[in-house]
Amino acid sequence: MRIGEIITALEEWAPPALQESYDNSGLIVGNSDWETQGVLVALDCLESVVDEAIEKKVQFIVAHHPIVFSGLKRFNGHTYIERVIMKAIKHNIAIYAIHTNLDNVLWGVNAKIMSLLGVTDHKVLSPMPDALYKFQVYVPVMNRDALAAAVFAAGGGKVSAYEECSFTTSGKGTFKPTEGTNPVVGDIGVREEVEEVKLEFIVPNFAKSAVEHAARKAHPYEEMAFEWINTANKATDYGAGAYGELPQPISFEAFLKQVKTTFSTTIKYTKPTSENVRTVAVCGGSGSFLLGAAKAVKADVFLTADYKYHQFFDADGSLAILDVGHFESEQFTIGLIAEFIEKKFPKFAVLTTEVNTNPIQYY
Ligand SMILES: [Zn+2]
């Protein structure tokens, strides 16, 4: 299969535009025209993972963490990053990273953690600001359906689990074509009046250019009248972290036990502040920046990783922080990505790495 086909599916699922500014998600090594016999999914693309791809005759590695975050100046193999890149290129192995863009969708990294904790109805903990726009466009009545279909196909009109959402108002449009124009309706120098509709759609930030382009193609006029309005609506589908309620409140100790078993890890935690655990906030990976959001939703516990000593004090009697380890908190992301690709391409070989890439050992 062509690598590009898998990338297209991954990017519909977790649009790269949703990645954080420091991130480097996307195709890091290779070309989307390359062919591959299968895909190998890992959390980190280390040299041992590239070796595994060579051994298993797979030319495409999809990893959660990008192997390259910032610019490389030399390729002489002195660092593990250079060695990974050199080996991958030498063996025609493409490397793709799906990182904070998969953290920032409701159905991503944190959804997997929530389902393992038994939370069935979770929400985004920190909805992305400026993520939702309104697209208003004016179109002759007869072109309304074609234009709406084009906007829907380009990713507009999605509100949570509802698709093809729009609003129509009828009215009259006026315009006077001047010298040099080529109007579809009306004559040069004469004011024209046309029965038009105003169509309105909610569009996520990352789909704005695709929607505008599609609308222009479907619009009959030489000049399309339209507006983009930045809404203050909360982006329920996009943002960092997740929170939700356990089906039944359980004691803090029972919750600790459940987490320990599920994540097979050693937990660092602060004292419980409520007798039972009901509301759970989570963030796979380094999530300390979300503590305020976890407090705001009145979470009993905040499960994440990469907490430093002084940061634990910030729990400050509001909730209990549980640090389960970075690798451990994200280990199920491998399965999440693999299951997605398998579902999209059922006849395609999807492998998950057998290499444990966690650099941290416990004694
Ligand atoms: Zn991570």
Boltz pocket constraint, residues with backbone or C-beta under 6 A from the ligand:
constraints:
  - pocket:
      binder: B
      contacts: [[A, 65], [A, 284], [A, 285], [A, 286], [A, 326], [A, 330]]
      max_distance: 6.0
